[in-house]
Amino acid sequence: MSREQSERGSSGETPATRYGETWVYESIVGAIPGLSLSQPVAVGVQFALFEGLILLFAAVYNLWPAVPAGTAAVAVAAAGSYLMLALGDEIRRMETPDAYRRLLFSSSIEVVLGVVSFVALLTYLFTLDARSGQVPLLALLLGESPPAPAVFLTLLVLWDLCYRIGTGWWASLTGLVRTVQYGDQFDAVGRKQLLRIDLLTIGFAVVQLLLVPFVWGRSLLVVAIVGHVVAVTLVSGASAVLLGREQ
């Protein structure tokens, strides 16, 4: 019996639903009673729900100038959700060291990194951006007296993005550690699977570049987004190079 078959057990449970071997995001979604959606459907529902709220608030509060930026943010979050689910499935599909899987999924470090990036973003928005001499980004999007529901939705979407940034950092770092410590334990097929995981991790970060046009002119935000993508690309790229050398 394969590892995947043994993990399914008599109940038919797949590895993707075993808490402790999932992202926090997956655990929360999987814990909702009666909810069982395929990945494309779940991501589609996420996009439709948030985009519907953006359009509703734009109509109610006349916030149409914010719709392009809001739609881009929701699209990036939805793409990030799909890539994160694909990345998790790819990792669970192959035999990887338990220490790597525990470090990646069970430590919840991606949440900590997401919180740090979210707090850093709020600090920027409410201090540095407000004192920059430019119209503050939130005021530009939501007006000088933003309605509370629109602020709530904006912060929720920003948290969604920051959580995915934290997940990307952690997947990239643990991927490099995995390759350095265990890369020589995999055969050619296994290394190709690990390489695919590294490429998914890079793609997970690259989609966030779609946000750059909407923060252009705010150098710190541009540097933060581009720097994040470059850092993940370098770290996961280093892992990919090492896997290539071991063939």
Residue, then its C-alpha position, 0 to 999 in steps of 0.5 A: m500500500s502506498r503512503e497516499q493510500s494509507e493516509r486516505g484510510s477507510s474514510g477516503e480522506t485525502p492527504a489534502t484534508r489531513y490537518g497538520e499537513t495543510w496550510v492554515y488557509e486550507s485548514i480553515v476552508g476545510a473546517i467549514p461544515g458542509l463545504s466541499l469544493s474543487q480547487p477551481v470552484a473554490v477559487g472562483v467563489q473566492f473571486a466572485l464573492f470579493e469582486g461582487l462586494i467591490l462592485l457593490f460598495a463602488a455602486v453604493y458609495n460611488l467608489w468606482p475609481a477604486v474598482p481597477a485596483g480592487t479587482a487587481a488585488v482580488a485577482v492576485a489573491a485568487a491566483g495566489s490561492y490557486l497556486m498555493l493549493a497546487l503547491g500544497d498538493e504537489i508537495r503532498r503527492m510525493e514522498t518528502p521527509d517528514a521534517y520538511r513537511r512538518l516545518l512547512f505546514s505545521s509550524s504556521i510560520e507563514v501566518v507569522l510572516g503574513v502578520v509581520s508584512f500586514v503590520a508593516l503595510l499598515t504602518y506605512l499606510f498610516t504613517l509614511d504614506a500619510r506624511s509623504g506629501q502625496v495623496p495617501l493611497l487609501a484616500l486616493l482609493l476610498g476618499e477622504s472620509p472612507p465608508a467603514p464597510a469599504v475600509f473593512l473589505t480593503l483591509l481584508v483583501l490586504w491581509d489576504l495578499c500579505y498572508r500569501i506573501g508570508t506563505g511564499w517566503w516560507a515555502s521558498l526558504t523551506g524549499l531551499v533547506r529541503t534541497v540542501q539537506y535532502g536533495d541527494q536522497f531523491d532520484a531523477v524523477g523525485r528531483k524533477q518533482l522538487l524542481r516543479i515545486d520550486l517553479l510553482t513557488i516562484g510563480f506564486a510570487v511573480v503573480q504579485l507583480l500585477l499590483v505594481p502599476f497600482v502603487w507606482g510612484r510610491s517607491l517603498l511599496v514598489v521596492a517591497i513587492v519587487g524585492h519580495v519577488v526577487a528574493v523568492t526567485l533567488v532562493s527558489g532558483a538556488s534550490a532549482v540550480l542545486l537540484g539540477r547539479e545533483q542529476 
